[in-house]
Structure formats: structure tokens, C-alpha cells
């Protein structure tokens, strides 16, 4: 059975090289207009995983992360 993936989505595996590097697939670089020399931000959370975010989208991402953290703190508060 073949999975249908929407045009604005991409699914792939990447391999970690000897130096810990990964290659971002061309389709993803094209989708996000990532060019050589661009800055990306890597964020990691032991429970939630790894996210790579375009640096110019950092503020939107940080605002959402902060909102979610506050929401989670409210849920955990007695």
C-alpha cells in the first residue's frame, strides 16, 4: 500500500554521518527556500524530539513554544 503525502508535506529518512552531520533533502531545501549559508536553528527536547527551524521563523516558533510551555505549566499546577 502506498501512502499519499500532501504536496506541502515531505517524509524521508536521513543518515547521520561520521561527524554527526545530516543532509537536508533537496525537496525540503526547495520547499523552505534554504540556501547555502542560511542559518537554521536546531531545538531538542528529550521527550518531544528534534526540530530544525529557519532562523527567520524563530520568533514565531519561540512564541508558540513559550505559549505551550505556559499551558503545560498551568495543567501541571495543583
C-alpha positions as CSV (number, residue, x, y, z in Angstrom):
1,X,0.0,0.0,0.0
2,X,1.4,3.4,-1.0
3,X,1.0,6.4,1.3
4,X,-0.3,9.6,-0.3
5,X,1.6,12.5,1.1
6,X,0.1,16.1,0.5
7,X,2.2,18.4,-1.6
8,X,3.1,20.7,1.3
9,X,4.5,17.7,3.3
10,X,7.6,15.6,3.0
11,X,8.6,12.4,4.6
12,X,12.1,10.9,4.4
13,X,14.9,9.4,6.4
14,X,18.3,10.9,6.7
15,X,21.5,9.3,7.8
16,X,23.9,10.7,10.4
17,X,27.5,10.9,9.1
18,X,30.7,10.2,11.0
19,X,30.9,13.9,12.0
20,X,27.2,14.0,13.2
21,X,26.0,15.8,10.1
22,X,22.8,15.2,8.2
23,X,21.9,16.2,4.7
24,X,18.6,18.1,4.3
25,X,16.9,16.6,1.2
26,X,16.8,18.8,-1.9
27,X,13.0,18.7,-1.9
28,X,12.9,20.1,1.6
29,X,15.6,22.8,0.9
30,X,13.5,23.8,-2.1
31,X,10.2,23.8,-0.1
32,X,11.7,26.1,2.5
33,X,14.0,28.0,0.2
34,X,17.0,27.0,2.2
35,X,20.2,28.2,0.5
36,X,23.9,27.5,1.3
37,X,25.0,29.8,4.1
38,X,21.5,30.2,5.6
39,X,21.2,29.9,9.4
40,X,18.9,27.3,10.9
41,X,18.1,26.7,14.5
42,X,18.1,23.2,15.9
43,X,16.0,22.7,19.0
44,X,15.9,19.5,21.0
45,X,13.6,18.2,23.8
46,X,14.3,14.7,25.2
47,X,10.6,13.9,25.2
48,X,9.4,15.7,22.1
49,X,12.3,15.2,19.7
50,X,14.3,17.4,17.4
51,X,13.1,20.4,15.3
52,X,15.0,22.4,12.8
53,X,13.6,25.8,12.2
54,X,14.5,28.5,9.7
55,X,16.2,31.3,11.7
56,X,13.8,33.9,10.3
57,X,10.9,31.9,11.7
58,X,12.5,31.8,15.1
59,X,10.3,34.4,16.8
60,X,7.0,32.7,15.7
61,X,8.4,29.4,16.8
62,X,9.6,30.7,20.2
63,X,6.3,32.5,20.8
64,X,4.4,29.2,20.2
65,X,6.9,27.2,22.3
66,X,6.5,29.7,25.2
67,X,2.7,29.6,24.9
68,X,2.8,25.8,25.0
69,X,5.1,25.7,28.0
70,X,2.9,28.1,29.9
71,X,-0.2,26.0,29.0
72,X,1.6,22.9,30.2
73,X,2.7,24.5,33.5
74,X,-0.9,25.6,34.1
75,X,-2.1,21.9,33.6
76,X,0.6,20.6,36.0
77,X,0.0,23.2,38.7
78,X,-2.0,21.9,41.7
